[in-house]
């Protein structure tokens, strides 16, 4: 199985007529069994189509055309309009919103996340590339064009979560080359506040029959790793986790921002070395190099089998 | 983006929170004028974006305007932690009965703002939280529903404050909470929030930080405060090299080729994307390489942008070669970056094969990209070469 999405997931693309969204739509239609993109939304563009996907002015029109609830939405609209687009999707009954847009102010992100919680919906991102279930479906730009995504991702037992979209693919490709496939890979987003953190997705991976191990890519900034370490301690460590920490050099430069918006060392707990210590204390292995990850996953899996 | 104290106090004042009397001055003469306006004992405070002003001598007291001018003249020349002051704030001294603390910050895990309040103001809230946790009140609040007075009241009352102080503090904290949300702050702090002998409250010092991503929607306020668009207000101001990097990035809206940070090494880096840049920078250093810069490319930049960034890095004094490396790309095209960096070498009169230590960008359009690189004899690598191995080759190509 997988988490969040499967072959039957229906979704729309908000901002579908934008340049990157047109590409993303093509990629998702082509990948795996072919995504069920049941509509696109761009205000004022009703009646057009993008690679055969009908375009509507509103989410409500897309829902009406589909004739029933739509599972998800990929939101690619500019930052100033994202909050409204996400509210519209959630008000329209969508339960899974993948926000691709970057540079959205935190107050807007927090409002969207809160609105989602009120409606029992989930947000992935913002500033993310989405979700991929290898050979089945991808929702978002993750992995790129179908033929490129097919090179990097393969089905298997490893769940991948990453604050960097590109590193989701880099790590999965390294796993694939070593013969370790992925159950689901999620680009969770690089901002200071995101819809779904590592710990919030862990319960889904733990309940998934296919997932046997987790690999996370992480960076300085924020407290999400501490939250994950606490989750592991409180939930009896159901899945072995291997982590990779980038941006170790930032420890020497507090107050400077590099990489993603969420990657700024503001306090002692934000540093790479502090996070590595926390993860290690929770029994999470921290790899020094990406290429070590497959062997670390294998030895963790072997330990569990032996026990 | 961090505001200076004088700007922070102006933001607080505009939100309807009383502040101590005073004003900003850039010269000793202006400081004298501010002191005359206040008309009584004043405090002269250095306006720098760093802590430790008091210890460094950046805060002085004066009873008369002439004395204020003398202090201002000295403080304006005083460097604090490597920062020269932008000016001084000349504030009227107030008779403080008690100091309080009021602040709002983000709680990234709860994904909501959290209001903090203490009846032990004037010192760092972290210190109070550690030593006297029962003197710190906390309350998360919604970003969807409007902030209501009772939420502030609960936080204030939770540390045992009652009576007129409670009713007078409530609107101040409510305004602070609303200001935090409306102005896209990441930190809004009044410390100390002073209670005067007559029972009224004034903000004596304030510290505000606005989210960079939201600067666009507060253009009017920023213009009023005189904050320039080029001011990053990071831990240090941007160098000319970094500003040139931002200009490359701003030349068109396709993708990113910027976020340049200057270092003093001899290996130029043209690397991406966000996570890839962090990983590669670590790896280059781990192999003994001396980066001349940090940067990010991604989001499918144009040939012109990739070329502009490569040129900038190649022209940086001391740079011997550049390494062009990214994690596997999904929407950035390998061939476009390849063309951009080769064009940069050729236009500067260099052989691409001599100047590019390694090109490691696998992913979309890689066959086309690798063909171009081969034609120019540039050493390149595909996804079978790890980021770490690529960084090692780059470091070895340019011995420190």
Interface residues (C-beta under 8 A of the other chain):
Chain A: X20 X23 X79 X80 X103 X104 X105 X106 X107 X109 X110 X111 X113 X114 X115 X118 X129 X141 X142 X143 X144 X145 X148 X149 X151 X152 X162 X163 X164 X165 X166 X167 X169 X170 X173 X174 X177 X190 X192 X193 X197 X217 X219 X222 X223 X224 X227 X244 X246 X247 X248 X249 X250 X253 X254 X255 X256 X257 X258 X259 X260 X261 X262 X263 X289 X290 X291
Chain B: X106 X108 X109 X111 X112 X113 X142 X143 X144 X181 X184 X186 X211 X212 X213 X214 X216 X217 X234 X235 X236 X259 X261 X272 X273 X274 X275 X276 X277 X278 X279 X281 X282 X283 X285 X294 X296 X298 X300 X326 X327 X328 X329 X330 X331 X363 X364 X383 X384 X386 X387 X388 X389
